[in-house]
Amino acid sequence: METLANLESFVRSAETGSFSAAARLLALTPAAVSRNVAMLERNIGVRLFQRSTRKLSLTEAGESFLASIGGNLEALQTAISAVSTDRGEPAGVLKVSLPPTFGISHVLPLLPAFLARYPLIRPEWHFENRQVDLIAEGYDAAIGGVFELTPGVISRKLAAADIVAVASPAYLAGQVLPAHPTELSRLNGIVMRGSRTGRIRQWLMQDDAGHEATASLNENIVLNDPAAMREAALLGLGVTLLVLPDVQAHIQRGELVRVLPDWHADGGAISLYYPSRTLMPAKTRVFIDFMVEAFHRDSA
């Protein structure tokens, strides 16, 4: 009987069109995946892939073999996972992508409790301001703002991403405080240039009554990272617009003041993203459940 490792390496390579991409999904090296596939081909006596330096494509026999396997591999993996989960604790490397500001302030503090509950899980967390390709890059999960949902990816909301205007008390001292978003133009502005679009981010603010107005921030300081924008505001360099969870603690400590407290912009939601696989590793499932429970508890 053929080994599960060989069959899984074949299926994932066929799905992704690359030994390297399959290796990221399987937490193996590309050489190991290629070796597993070669062993499968040798064992059954059929060439399954046409290989070149630029492309990996199925042969006619490979297409037929993949169709014959169908969902049987997923069913077998699910059965093995269920037995393994019943037998022991969730374990393995947990690769997660997080935005630096929110991740360090709100997710990293949850890690001690998570590891106390699941000591066999080994976090590999990447703090980065970008939308990762969960499947192609081999991430178990990602946390961030509004991601473009690609096929095979699911999202779970963790927190609202209201955008608020903040500045330091020292900067606001002696200033006439604005009463409307258009009056922000009287102050020095700290703005963000999007790394993907190259444009200055604009926000449409609204008040509790539903009135809307564009925030008129001057471009006195242009940065590309929310953590740097927050630090610039703390240094008294002007007013900036940031996600409320990123500045809430500073507001509570009096280090920042919320300008236009009745106004905010809708930044969508901060969500948890993960691949929608029939087989979900126990380490990923418990991470999802733990994070959703923690954030919903804090918001209650």
LINQUI-V788067 format. One line per field, one symbol per residue. ss: DSSP state (H for helix, E for strand, L for the rest). psi: psi as a letter, one per 20 degrees, with the letter a starting at -180 (. if undefined). burial: b if it has 16 or more other C-alpha atoms within 10 Angstrom, else e. A space follows every 50 residues. Layout:
# LINQUI-V788067
ss=???
psi=???
burial=???
This chain:
# LINQUI-V788067
ss=LLLHHHHHHHHHHHHHLLHHHHHHHHLLLHHHHHHHHHHHHHHHLLLLEE ELLLLEEELHHHHHHHHHHLLHHHHHHHHHHHHHHHHLLLLEEEEEEELH HHHHHHHHHHHHHHHHHLLLEEEEEEELLLLLLLLLLLLLEEEELLLLLL LLEEEEEEEEEEEEEEELHHHHLLLLLLLLHHHHHHLLEEEEELLLLLLE LLLEEEELLLLEEELLLLLLEEELLHHHHHHHHHLLLLEEEEEHHHHHHH HHLLLLEEELLLEEEEEEEEEEEEELLLLLLHHHHHHHHHHHHHHHHHHL
psi=pqqhggghhgghhhhikphgghhhhilrqhhgghggghggghhikpphqp priiqoqqrhhggggghhgcjhgggggggggggghhhaqprrpooqpqpg ggghhhghiigghghhhmiipopnpooqmqorngghjkqhrqpaboqoor pjpqqppgqqlppqpqrqhghipiqopqiqhhiiiirpqorppphghjqp pqpoqqahijqqqpompqlhpprjphhhgghhghikiaqrprpghiighh ghijhqpoqmijqrqojcqprpqqqmqgopqhhgghgggggggghhghi.
burial=eeeeebbbbbbbbbebbbbbbbbbbbeeebebbbebbbbbbeeeeebbbe eeeeebbbeeebeebbeeeeeeeeeebbeebeeeeeeeebbbebbbbbbb bbbeeebeeeeeebeeebeebeeebebebebbebbeebbbbbbbbebeee eebebebbbbbbbbbbbbbbbbeeeeeeebbeebeebbbbbbbeeeeeee eebbbbbeeeebbebbbbeebebebbbebbebbbebbbbbbbbbbbbeeb beeebbbbbbeebbbebebbbbbbbeeebebbbbeebbeebbeebeeeee
